[in-house]
Amino acid sequence: MGIFDFLTGEFIDVIHGVDDTRDTLVWRFEREDHEIKYGAKLTVREGQAAVFIHEGQLADVFTPGLYMLETNNMPILTTLQHWDHGFESPFKSEVYFVNTTRFSDLKWGTKNPIICRDPEFGPVRIRAYGTYTVRVSDPARFLTEIVGTDGEFTMDEISYQVRNIIVQEFSRVIARSGIPVLDMAANTADLGKLVAAEISGTLEQYGLEIPELYIENISLPPAVEAAMDKRTSIGIVGDLGKYTQFSAAEAMTSAANNPNGGGGMGAGLGMGLGMAMAQNMQNGPQNSPWGTPVQHAAPTPPPPPVEKVWHIAKDGQTTGPYSRASLGRMASDGTLTRQTHVWSAGQDGWKTANDVDELAQLFTVMPPPPPAG
């Protein structure tokens, strides 16, 4: 190798970063102690930023494009090297390529339940999980605050910290939102935007941002969900007495179908329990599964009987209607006789008062005329 070839090999004249992984945030261009030639070409692709570190100090940051590393393109490095005095020579700087694309489908979730006060149920514990998207918004700040001198920095190294920040802000937002647990599912989109806005101030200090944050699910402890399911079932059934009878019948069926579980005793126990609950419900107010009294409606009395009335036909004219009491008074004063024609609803044609059982009794109050002779 000639001296010219050796000197040429000591200088770097093309700098570019190519990364085929899907989780690398920062990659350092390895120069292997070679100096960068003044006027070298720097290629920064879309979704990248190139950050120069010179003698431990943050220098210039390059956005996507093709650059000639000269004084007009490197103002900070020019000041550090004093190139403004016409001194142009190779230099030693570390070049970091920062991935500025979005890293999507990242998972977050509450490790422990979050305790909050629900306006309907009181203190409750909830869990939540979802996905988020993160990207580097300030390559220089991200490099100085997070990466440091790491030659290859991946998303896994920062995702745990980002998840902690999301959970912390989510807990604060949920605790002060005042949204009932039953309405949270309808507000997950707004809650996600609100949490992302609260997180932005913290992540900005790291040179990061979260363009999207999604809440996929908000759940209650299994015991609470089971109680809510039972309450929903009772609400659908409507009649608690019928629901109790239905539950007792199911218990009897299950016990009868269990050959090893004492079907006869189970059936007797289910029947006894169902009858006892039904009896208690008839005797007085009971407590619901949530401790509140269940008010049972009092039985509705039967409607009063409809009083039967009659019409009277006399001299080609119809009068009435008259009640049985009115007709009794008319029988006493002689206005109504046994031969008077009467009619009532449901009666087949006109009949004499003597032929209607209810009215014939009116004429037995007074003794009949004495027999002749």
Number of C-alpha atoms within 10 A of each C-alpha: 5 7 8 9 9 10 9 12 12 17 19 19 18 14 18 15 19 11 12 6 8 10 14 18 27 27 20 19 18 13 16 7 11 15 18 22 20 17 18 16 18 19 19 21 17 12 14 24 24 28 23 22 21 18 11 10 13 17 21 18 19 19 18 14 12 13 17 16 19 17 19 10 15 19 15 17 22 19 13 14 16 13 16 13 9 8 10 16 12 17 16 16 21 23 23 27 29 27 24 20 14 16 18 15 14 14 15 22 19 19 11 11 15 19 14 19 18 17 11 11 10 9 11 16 16 18 17 20 16 17 17 21 16 22 19 27 19 18 27 23 17 21 24 15 12 15 19 10 14 13 15 15 20 16 16 11 14 13 15 13 10 19 18 15 17 22 21 15 19 23 21 14 16 21 15 10 14 13 16 15 21 12 9 18 15 10 11 16 14 13 21 21 16 16 22 22 17 17 20 15 12 15 19 16 14 20 19 21 22 22 15 16 25 21 22 14 13 17 17 17 12 9 9 13 12 12 13 13 12 13 15 12 12 15 12 10 13 11 11 16 17 13 16 18 17 14 15 22 16 14 20 21 15 16 21 18 13 12 10 8 12 12 17 14 13 18 21 15 16 21 17 13 17 21 15 12 17 17 12 12 18 13 10 10 14 16 11 12 11 8 8 10 11 14 12 15 7 7 6 6 6 6 6 6 6 6 7 12 17 20 18 21 16 11 5 5 7 13 11 12 16 16 13 16 11 12 22 19 13 15 19 14 10 10 11 20 19 16 11 16 21 26 21 17 10 6 11 8 10 15 17 17 25 18 15 16 9 11 21 15 12 22 17 9 11 9 7 8 6 6 5 4 3
